[in-house]
């Protein structure tokens, strides 16, 4: 995970959007390694969005997001889901 953490830091990314978060394992590690990181999380499933809001109260926002219809979230860079 530390290797994945290096990319946003090296690129000067302040806000990272993650789409299709699902279980949030990668996002949890990214926040664990660097708690001050600003993550914006998105998933299409309403139940997943509610669960993520409970798991990531310090995230910059958890949004219900349809990749086919919604505009990209406001962020410097993004990580697409699987």
Phi and psi restraints in degrees (range 20) as a CNS / XPLOR table:
assign (resid 1 and name C) (resid 2 and name N)
       (resid 2 and name CA) (resid 2 and name C) 1.0 -64.4 20.0 2
assign (resid 2 and name N) (resid 2 and name CA)
       (resid 2 and name C) (resid 3 and name N) 1.0 -30.3 20.0 2
assign (resid 2 and name C) (resid 3 and name N)
       (resid 3 and name CA) (resid 3 and name C) 1.0 -66.1 20.0 2
assign (resid 3 and name N) (resid 3 and name CA)
       (resid 3 and name C) (resid 4 and name N) 1.0 -43.3 20.0 2
assign (resid 3 and name C) (resid 4 and name N)
       (resid 4 and name CA) (resid 4 and name C) 1.0 -64.0 20.0 2
assign (resid 4 and name N) (resid 4 and name CA)
       (resid 4 and name C) (resid 5 and name N) 1.0 -35.5 20.0 2
assign (resid 4 and name C) (resid 5 and name N)
       (resid 5 and name CA) (resid 5 and name C) 1.0 -64.9 20.0 2
assign (resid 5 and name N) (resid 5 and name CA)
       (resid 5 and name C) (resid 6 and name N) 1.0 -28.0 20.0 2
assign (resid 5 and name C) (resid 6 and name N)
       (resid 6 and name CA) (resid 6 and name C) 1.0 -67.7 20.0 2
assign (resid 6 and name N) (resid 6 and name CA)
       (resid 6 and name C) (resid 7 and name N) 1.0 -34.1 20.0 2
assign (resid 6 and name C) (resid 7 and name N)
       (resid 7 and name CA) (resid 7 and name C) 1.0 -60.4 20.0 2
assign (resid 7 and name N) (resid 7 and name CA)
       (resid 7 and name C) (resid 8 and name N) 1.0 -55.5 20.0 2
assign (resid 7 and name C) (resid 8 and name N)
       (resid 8 and name CA) (resid 8 and name C) 1.0 -61.0 20.0 2
assign (resid 8 and name N) (resid 8 and name CA)
       (resid 8 and name C) (resid 9 and name N) 1.0 -37.2 20.0 2
assign (resid 8 and name C) (resid 9 and name N)
       (resid 9 and name CA) (resid 9 and name C) 1.0 -64.4 20.0 2
assign (resid 9 and name N) (resid 9 and name CA)
       (resid 9 and name C) (resid 10 and name N) 1.0 -44.5 20.0 2
assign (resid 9 and name C) (resid 10 and name N)
       (resid 10 and name CA) (resid 10 and name C) 1.0 -66.3 20.0 2
assign (resid 10 and name N) (resid 10 and name CA)
       (resid 10 and name C) (resid 11 and name N) 1.0 -26.7 20.0 2
assign (resid 10 and name C) (resid 11 and name N)
       (resid 11 and name CA) (resid 11 and name C) 1.0 -94.1 20.0 2
assign (resid 11 and name N) (resid 11 and name CA)
       (resid 11 and name C) (resid 12 and name N) 1.0 -1.1 20.0 2
assign (resid 11 and name C) (resid 12 and name N)
       (resid 12 and name CA) (resid 12 and name C) 1.0 72.2 20.0 2
assign (resid 12 and name N) (resid 12 and name CA)
       (resid 12 and name C) (resid 13 and name N) 1.0 26.8 20.0 2
assign (resid 12 and name C) (resid 13 and name N)
       (resid 13 and name CA) (resid 13 and name C) 1.0 -73.6 20.0 2
assign (resid 13 and name N) (resid 13 and name CA)
       (resid 13 and name C) (resid 14 and name N) 1.0 123.1 20.0 2
assign (resid 13 and name C) (resid 14 and name N)
       (resid 14 and name CA) (resid 14 and name C) 1.0 -94.5 20.0 2
assign (resid 14 and name N) (resid 14 and name CA)
       (resid 14 and name C) (resid 15 and name N) 1.0 -37.4 20.0 2
assign (resid 14 and name C) (resid 15 and name N)
       (resid 15 and name CA) (resid 15 and name C) 1.0 -123.8 20.0 2
assign (resid 15 and name N) (resid 15 and name CA)
       (resid 15 and name C) (resid 16 and name N) 1.0 124.4 20.0 2
assign (resid 15 and name C) (resid 16 and name N)
       (resid 16 and name CA) (resid 16 and name C) 1.0 -114.4 20.0 2
assign (resid 16 and name N) (resid 16 and name CA)
       (resid 16 and name C) (resid 17 and name N) 1.0 123.9 20.0 2
assign (resid 16 and name C) (resid 17 and name N)
       (resid 17 and name CA) (resid 17 and name C) 1.0 -96.1 20.0 2
assign (resid 17 and name N) (resid 17 and name CA)
       (resid 17 and name C) (resid 18 and name N) 1.0 138.4 20.0 2
assign (resid 17 and name C) (resid 18 and name N)
       (resid 18 and name CA) (resid 18 and name C) 1.0 -125.4 20.0 2
assign (resid 18 and name N) (resid 18 and name CA)
       (resid 18 and name C) (resid 19 and name N) 1.0 120.6 20.0 2
assign (resid 18 and name C) (resid 19 and name N)
       (resid 19 and name CA) (resid 19 and name C) 1.0 -102.9 20.0 2
assign (resid 19 and name N) (resid 19 and name CA)
       (resid 19 and name C) (resid 20 and name N) 1.0 145.3 20.0 2
assign (resid 19 and name C) (resid 20 and name N)
       (resid 20 and name CA) (resid 20 and name C) 1.0 64.8 20.0 2
assign (resid 20 and name N) (resid 20 and name CA)
       (resid 20 and name C) (resid 21 and name N) 1.0 46.7 20.0 2
assign (resid 20 and name C) (resid 21 and name N)
       (resid 21 and name CA) (resid 21 and name C) 1.0 -61.9 20.0 2
assign (resid 21 and name N) (resid 21 and name CA)
       (resid 21 and name C) (resid 22 and name N) 1.0 -38.4 20.0 2
assign (resid 21 and name C) (resid 22 and name N)
       (resid 22 and name CA) (resid 22 and name C) 1.0 60.2 20.0 2
assign (resid 22 and name N) (resid 22 and name CA)
       (resid 22 and name C) (resid 23 and name N) 1.0 -120.6 20.0 2
assign (resid 22 and name C) (resid 23 and name N)
       (resid 23 and name CA) (resid 23 and name C) 1.0 -73.0 20.0 2
assign (resid 23 and name N) (resid 23 and name CA)
       (resid 23 and name C) (resid 24 and name N) 1.0 -17.7 20.0 2
assign (resid 23 and name C) (resid 24 and name N)
       (resid 24 and name CA) (resid 24 and name C) 1.0 76.1 20.0 2
assign (resid 24 and name N) (resid 24 and name CA)
       (resid 24 and name C) (resid 25 and name N) 1.0 21.0 20.0 2
assign (resid 24 and name C) (resid 25 and name N)
       (resid 25 and name CA) (resid 25 and name C) 1.0 -64.2 20.0 2
assign (resid 25 and name N) (resid 25 and name CA)
       (resid 25 and name C) (resid 26 and name N) 1.0 -50.6 20.0 2
assign (resid 25 and name C) (resid 26 and name N)
       (resid 26 and name CA) (resid 26 and name C) 1.0 -61.2 20.0 2
assign (resid 26 and name N) (resid 26 and name CA)
       (resid 26 and name C) (resid 27 and name N) 1.0 -44.1 20.0 2
assign (resid 26 and name C) (resid 27 and name N)
       (resid 27 and name CA) (resid 27 and name C) 1.0 -63.9 20.0 2
assign (resid 27 and name N) (resid 27 and name CA)
       (resid 27 and name C) (resid 28 and name N) 1.0 -39.4 20.0 2
assign (resid 27 and name C) (resid 28 and name N)
       (resid 28 and name CA) (resid 28 and name C) 1.0 -59.9 20.0 2
assign (resid 28 and name N) (resid 28 and name CA)
       (resid 28 and name C) (resid 29 and name N) 1.0 -46.5 20.0 2
assign (resid 28 and name C) (resid 29 and name N)
       (resid 29 and name CA) (resid 29 and name C) 1.0 -63.9 20.0 2
assign (resid 29 and name N) (resid 29 and name CA)
       (resid 29 and name C) (resid 30 and name N) 1.0 -41.5 20.0 2
assign (resid 29 and name C) (resid 30 and name N)
       (resid 30 and name CA) (resid 30 and name C) 1.0 -60.7 20.0 2
assign (resid 30 and name N) (resid 30 and name CA)
       (resid 30 and name C) (resid 31 and name N) 1.0 -39.0 20.0 2
assign (resid 30 and name C) (resid 31 and name N)
       (resid 31 and name CA) (resid 31 and name C) 1.0 -74.9 20.0 2
assign (resid 31 and name N) (resid 31 and name CA)
       (resid 31 and name C) (resid 32 and name N) 1.0 -32.3 20.0 2
assign (resid 31 and name C) (resid 32 and name N)
       (resid 32 and name CA) (resid 32 and name C) 1.0 -65.4 20.0 2
assign (resid 32 and name N) (resid 32 and name CA)
       (resid 32 and name C) (resid 33 and name N) 1.0 -42.2 20.0 2
assign (resid 32 and name C) (resid 33 and name N)
       (resid 33 and name CA) (resid 33 and name C) 1.0 -69.9 20.0 2
assign (resid 33 and name N) (resid 33 and name CA)
       (resid 33 and name C) (resid 34 and name N) 1.0 -40.8 20.0 2
assign (resid 33 and name C) (resid 34 and name N)
       (resid 34 and name CA) (resid 34 and name C) 1.0 -137.7 20.0 2
assign (resid 34 and name N) (resid 34 and name CA)
       (resid 34 and name C) (resid 35 and name N) 1.0 82.9 20.0 2
assign (resid 34 and name C) (resid 35 and name N)
       (resid 35 and name CA) (resid 35 and name C) 1.0 -58.2 20.0 2
assign (resid 35 and name N) (resid 35 and name CA)
       (resid 35 and name C) (resid 36 and name N) 1.0 -23.6 20.0 2
assign (resid 35 and name C) (resid 36 and name N)
       (resid 36 and name CA) (resid 36 and name C) 1.0 -80.9 20.0 2
assign (resid 36 and name N) (resid 36 and name CA)
       (resid 36 and name C) (resid 37 and name N) 1.0 -4.8 20.0 2
assign (resid 36 and name C) (resid 37 and name N)
       (resid 37 and name CA) (resid 37 and name C) 1.0 -60.8 20.0 2
assign (resid 37 and name N) (resid 37 and name CA)
       (resid 37 and name C) (resid 38 and name N) 1.0 142.8 20.0 2
assign (resid 37 and name C) (resid 38 and name N)
       (resid 38 and name CA) (resid 38 and name C) 1.0 -102.1 20.0 2
assign (resid 38 and name N) (resid 38 and name CA)
       (resid 38 and name C) (resid 39 and name N) 1.0 106.2 20.0 2
assign (resid 38 and name C) (resid 39 and name N)
       (resid 39 and name CA) (resid 39 and name C) 1.0 -107.5 20.0 2
assign (resid 39 and name N) (resid 39 and name CA)
       (resid 39 and name C) (resid 40 and name N) 1.0 140.4 20.0 2
assign (resid 39 and name C) (resid 40 and name N)
       (resid 40 and name CA) (resid 40 and name C) 1.0 -117.7 20.0 2
assign (resid 40 and name N) (resid 40 and name CA)
       (resid 40 and name C) (resid 41 and name N) 1.0 121.5 20.0 2
assign (resid 40 and name C) (resid 41 and name N)
       (resid 41 and name CA) (resid 41 and name C) 1.0 -109.8 20.0 2
assign (resid 41 and name N) (resid 41 and name CA)
       (resid 41 and name C) (resid 42 and name N) 1.0 145.9 20.0 2
assign (resid 41 and name C) (resid 42 and name N)
       (resid 42 and name CA) (resid 42 and name C) 1.0 -143.8 20.0 2
assign (resid 42 and name N) (resid 42 and name CA)
       (resid 42 and name C) (resid 43 and name N) 1.0 141.9 20.0 2
assign (resid 42 and name C) (resid 43 and name N)
       (resid 43 and name CA) (resid 43 and name C) 1.0 -151.3 20.0 2
assign (resid 43 and name N) (resid 43 and name CA)
       (resid 43 and name C) (resid 44 and name N) 1.0 159.9 20.0 2
assign (resid 43 and name C) (resid 44 and name N)
       (resid 44 and name CA) (resid 44 and name C) 1.0 -91.7 20.0 2
assign (resid 44 and name N) (resid 44 and name CA)
       (resid 44 and name C) (resid 45 and name N) 1.0 -23.4 20.0 2
assign (resid 44 and name C) (resid 45 and name N)
       (resid 45 and name CA) (resid 45 and name C) 1.0 -83.4 20.0 2
assign (resid 45 and name N) (resid 45 and name CA)
       (resid 45 and name C) (resid 46 and name N) 1.0 122.5 20.0 2
assign (resid 45 and name C) (resid 46 and name N)
       (resid 46 and name CA) (resid 46 and name C) 1.0 -56.1 20.0 2
assign (resid 46 and name N) (resid 46 and name CA)
       (resid 46 and name C) (resid 47 and name N) 1.0 -40.9 20.0 2
assign (resid 46 and name C) (resid 47 and name N)
       (resid 47 and name CA) (resid 47 and name C) 1.0 -65.7 20.0 2
assign (resid 47 and name N) (resid 47 and name CA)
       (resid 47 and name C) (resid 48 and name N) 1.0 -37.9 20.0 2
assign (resid 47 and name C) (resid 48 and name N)
       (resid 48 and name CA) (resid 48 and name C) 1.0 -65.9 20.0 2
assign (resid 48 and name N) (resid 48 and name CA)
       (resid 48 and name C) (resid 49 and name N) 1.0 -42.2 20.0 2
assign (resid 48 and name C) (resid 49 and name N)
       (resid 49 and name CA) (resid 49 and name C) 1.0 -60.0 20.0 2
assign (resid 49 and name N) (resid 49 and name CA)
       (resid 49 and name C) (resid 50 and name N) 1.0 -45.0 20.0 2
assign (resid 49 and name C) (resid 50 and name N)
       (resid 50 and name CA) (resid 50 and name C) 1.0 -63.6 20.0 2
assign (resid 50 and name N) (resid 50 and name CA)
       (resid 50 and name C) (resid 51 and name N) 1.0 -41.9 20.0 2
assign (resid 50 and name C) (resid 51 and name N)
       (resid 51 and name CA) (resid 51 and name C) 1.0 -63.9 20.0 2
assign (resid 51 and name N) (resid 51 and name CA)
       (resid 51 and name C) (resid 52 and name N) 1.0 -42.4 20.0 2
assign (resid 51 and name C) (resid 52 and name N)
       (resid 52 and name CA) (resid 52 and name C) 1.0 -64.7 20.0 2
assign (resid 52 and name N) (resid 52 and name CA)
       (resid 52 and name C) (resid 53 and name N) 1.0 -35.3 20.0 2
assign (resid 52 and name C) (resid 53 and name N)
       (resid 53 and name CA) (resid 53 and name C) 1.0 -62.2 20.0 2
assign (resid 53 and name N) (resid 53 and name CA)
       (resid 53 and name C) (resid 54 and name N) 1.0 -35.3 20.0 2
assign (resid 53 and name C) (resid 54 and name N)
       (resid 54 and name CA) (resid 54 and name C) 1.0 -75.1 20.0 2
assign (resid 54 and name N) (resid 54 and name CA)
       (resid 54 and name C) (resid 55 and name N) 1.0 -38.4 20.0 2
assign (resid 54 and name C) (resid 55 and name N)
       (resid 55 and name CA) (resid 55 and name C) 1.0 -75.1 20.0 2
assign (resid 55 and name N) (resid 55 and name CA)
       (resid 55 and name C) (resid 56 and name N) 1.0 -29.2 20.0 2
assign (resid 55 and name C) (resid 56 and name N)
       (resid 56 and name CA) (resid 56 and name C) 1.0 -125.3 20.0 2
assign (resid 56 and name N) (resid 56 and name CA)
       (resid 56 and name C) (resid 57 and name N) 1.0 62.4 20.0 2
assign (resid 56 and name C) (resid 57 and name N)
       (resid 57 and name CA) (resid 57 and name C) 1.0 -64.9 20.0 2
assign (resid 57 and name N) (resid 57 and name CA)
       (resid 57 and name C) (resid 58 and name N) 1.0 -22.2 20.0 2
assign (resid 57 and name C) (resid 58 and name N)
       (resid 58 and name CA) (resid 58 and name C) 1.0 -91.8 20.0 2
assign (resid 58 and name N) (resid 58 and name CA)
       (resid 58 and name C) (resid 59 and name N) 1.0 -2.2 20.0 2
assign (resid 58 and name C) (resid 59 and name N)
       (resid 59 and name CA) (resid 59 and name C) 1.0 -66.0 20.0 2
assign (resid 59 and name N) (resid 59 and name CA)
       (resid 59 and name C) (resid 60 and name N) 1.0 158.3 20.0 2
assign (resid 59 and name C) (resid 60 and name N)
       (resid 60 and name CA) (resid 60 and name C) 1.0 -71.8 20.0 2
assign (resid 60 and name N) (resid 60 and name CA)
       (resid 60 and name C) (resid 61 and name N) 1.0 2.8 20.0 2
assign (resid 60 and name C) (resid 61 and name N)
       (resid 61 and name CA) (resid 61 and name C) 1.0 144.8 20.0 2
assign (resid 61 and name N) (resid 61 and name CA)
       (resid 61 and name C) (resid 62 and name N) 1.0 145.0 20.0 2
assign (resid 61 and name C) (resid 62 and name N)
       (resid 62 and name CA) (resid 62 and name C) 1.0 -122.9 20.0 2
assign (resid 62 and name N) (resid 62 and name CA)
       (resid 62 and name C) (resid 63 and name N) 1.0 123.7 20.0 2
assign (resid 62 and name C) (resid 63 and name N)
       (resid 63 and name CA) (resid 63 and name C) 1.0 -124.7 20.0 2
assign (resid 63 and name N) (resid 63 and name CA)
       (resid 63 and name C) (resid 64 and name N) 1.0 145.5 20.0 2
assign (resid 63 and name C) (resid 64 and name N)
       (resid 64 and name CA) (resid 64 and name C) 1.0 -80.8 20.0 2
assign (resid 64 and name N) (resid 64 and name CA)
       (resid 64 and name C) (resid 65 and name N) 1.0 127.2 20.0 2
assign (resid 64 and name C) (resid 65 and name N)
       (resid 65 and name CA) (resid 65 and name C) 1.0 -144.7 20.0 2
assign (resid 65 and name N) (resid 65 and name CA)
       (resid 65 and name C) (resid 66 and name N) 1.0 127.5 20.0 2
assign (resid 65 and name C) (resid 66 and name N)
       (resid 66 and name CA) (resid 66 and name C) 1.0 -102.6 20.0 2
assign (resid 66 and name N) (resid 66 and name CA)
       (resid 66 and name C) (resid 67 and name N) 1.0 111.7 20.0 2
assign (resid 66 and name C) (resid 67 and name N)
       (resid 67 and name CA) (resid 67 and name C) 1.0 -59.5 20.0 2
assign (resid 67 and name N) (resid 67 and name CA)
       (resid 67 and name C) (resid 68 and name N) 1.0 -27.3 20.0 2
assign (resid 67 and name C) (resid 68 and name N)
       (resid 68 and name CA) (resid 68 and name C) 1.0 -80.5 20.0 2
assign (resid 68 and name N) (resid 68 and name CA)
       (resid 68 and name C) (resid 69 and name N) 1.0 -22.7 20.0 2
assign (resid 68 and name C) (resid 69 and name N)
       (resid 69 and name CA) (resid 69 and name C) 1.0 -122.0 20.0 2
assign (resid 69 and name N) (resid 69 and name CA)
       (resid 69 and name C) (resid 70 and name N) 1.0 -29.8 20.0 2
assign (resid 69 and name C) (resid 70 and name N)
       (resid 70 and name CA) (resid 70 and name C) 1.0 -91.1 20.0 2
assign (resid 70 and name N) (resid 70 and name CA)
       (resid 70 and name C) (resid 71 and name N) 1.0 150.8 20.0 2
assign (resid 70 and name C) (resid 71 and name N)
       (resid 71 and name CA) (resid 71 and name C) 1.0 -70.2 20.0 2
assign (resid 71 and name N) (resid 71 and name CA)
       (resid 71 and name C) (resid 72 and name N) 1.0 156.3 20.0 2
assign (resid 71 and name C) (resid 72 and name N)
       (resid 72 and name CA) (resid 72 and name C) 1.0 -59.3 20.0 2
assign (resid 72 and name N) (resid 72 and name CA)
       (resid 72 and name C) (resid 73 and name N) 1.0 150.0 20.0 2
assign (resid 72 and name C) (resid 73 and name N)
       (resid 73 and name CA) (resid 73 and name C) 1.0 -71.7 20.0 2
assign (resid 73 and name N) (resid 73 and name CA)
       (resid 73 and name C) (resid 74 and name N) 1.0 156.4 20.0 2
assign (resid 73 and name C) (resid 74 and name N)
       (resid 74 and name CA) (resid 74 and name C) 1.0 -75.8 20.0 2
assign (resid 74 and name N) (resid 74 and name CA)
       (resid 74 and name C) (resid 75 and name N) 1.0 106.5 20.0 2
assign (resid 74 and name C) (resid 75 and name N)
       (resid 75 and name CA) (resid 75 and name C) 1.0 -160.0 20.0 2
assign (resid 75 and name N) (resid 75 and name CA)
       (resid 75 and name C) (resid 76 and name N) 1.0 162.3 20.0 2
assign (resid 75 and name C) (resid 76 and name N)
       (resid 76 and name CA) (resid 76 and name C) 1.0 -78.3 20.0 2
assign (resid 76 and name N) (resid 76 and name CA)
       (resid 76 and name C) (resid 77 and name N) 1.0 -29.5 20.0 2
assign (resid 76 and name C) (resid 77 and name N)
       (resid 77 and name CA) (resid 77 and name C) 1.0 -154.2 20.0 2
assign (resid 77 and name N) (resid 77 and name CA)
       (resid 77 and name C) (resid 78 and name N) 1.0 165.3 20.0 2
assign (resid 77 and name C) (resid 78 and name N)
       (resid 78 and name CA) (resid 78 and name C) 1.0 -140.2 20.0 2
assign (resid 78 and name N) (resid 78 and name CA)
       (resid 78 and name C) (resid 79 and name N) 1.0 157.1 20.0 2
assign (resid 78 and name C) (resid 79 and name N)
       (resid 79 and name CA) (resid 79 and name C) 1.0 -121.5 20.0 2
assign (resid 79 and name N) (resid 79 and name CA)
       (resid 79 and name C) (resid 80 and name N) 1.0 117.0 20.0 2
assign (resid 79 and name C) (resid 80 and name N)
       (resid 80 and name CA) (resid 80 and name C) 1.0 -80.7 20.0 2
assign (resid 80 and name N) (resid 80 and name CA)
       (resid 80 and name C) (resid 81 and name N) 1.0 152.0 20.0 2
assign (resid 80 and name C) (resid 81 and name N)
       (resid 81 and name CA) (resid 81 and name C) 1.0 -70.7 20.0 2
assign (resid 81 and name N) (resid 81 and name CA)
       (resid 81 and name C) (resid 82 and name N) 1.0 177.7 20.0 2
